Structures are given as structure tokens and as C-alpha cells.
Amino acid sequence: MNRTFNFLLGALIGGLVGATVAILLTPASGEELRSQMKMRADHIRADVMEAAAERRAELEHQLAALRAPKKSKT
């Protein structure tokens, strides 16, 4: 338990230090950086929604095929 806690604490502190250094050394202003991050997040969200819609259509098609009455060959 103690080792796990120490690992998680170290990972959290390392992440915070890394994020701070990245923000301080970035060549873009804070406003530009936020704008870029928002654009990327919007793009990713749109991609995920599109993939989900495609997958849903595929699953609905498969469900319709399974629900359709089977034709006998006799």
C-alpha cells in the first residue's frame, strides 16, 4: 500500500512539474495555447462522435439482419 501511494504521489508531482515546465517553455502565449487546445479538443470530439455514429449505424444494421425472419430453402 505504501509503495503504491509513493508511486502515485511521485507520478502526480512529476506530472505537475512537467506540465509547469511545458507551459513556461512554450513559444505560444497562454491565449493562443488555450485556443489551440480547444480546437484540438473540438476536432477530437467531432471525430469520436463521427466514429460512434458510424459504429451505431453498423450495429443497427446487424441487429436488423438478426431480427429479420429467416427464409427457409424448402
N, C-alpha and C positions, 0 to 999 in steps of 0.2 A: 504494500500500500504506500509506504513512504517513498519507494523508488519511483512508483508511478506518479505520485504527486510532484516529486522533484523534477521528473521528466516533463510533465505538463507545465510546471512553473517555468522551467528553462525554455520550453518551446514558446510560451506566451511572451516572456521577456525578450527572447530572440526575435520574435515576430514584430514586437513593438519597436525594438531598436532598428531592425531592418526597414520597417515602414517609415520611421522617422528619418533615417539616412536617405532613403529613396526620395522622400518629399523634399528634403533640404538640398539634394544634389540634382534634382530635375531641372532641365533648362526652361520649362514652361512655367507660367505664372499659375497661381492657385486657381484662378477663374478658368484659364484655358484647360488646366488639368481636369477640373470638375466637368467642364463641358465635354472633353474627350471621353471621360469615363462614362458620362451619361449617354453619349452617342453609342459607345460600345455596348453598354448595358441594354439600350433600346434595340440595337441590332441583334444581340444575342436573344433577347426576349422574343423578337419577331421570328427569328429562326426556330426557336423552341416551339412557339405557337404554330408555325407552319408545319413542322415535323409532327406535332401532336395531331393536327388536323388531318394530315395525310395518313397517319397510323390509324386514327379513328375511322376514316373512310374505308381503309383496308379491312379493319376488323368488322365493321358493319357489313361489308360485302361478304366476308367469310361467314358471319352469323346468318345472313340472309340465305346463303347457299346451304347452310346446315339445316335451316328451318324449312326449306323448300321440300315438298313431298317428293319422295324418290319414285322414279318411274321404273316399273318392272319390265323385263325384256320378254315376257311371255305373251 
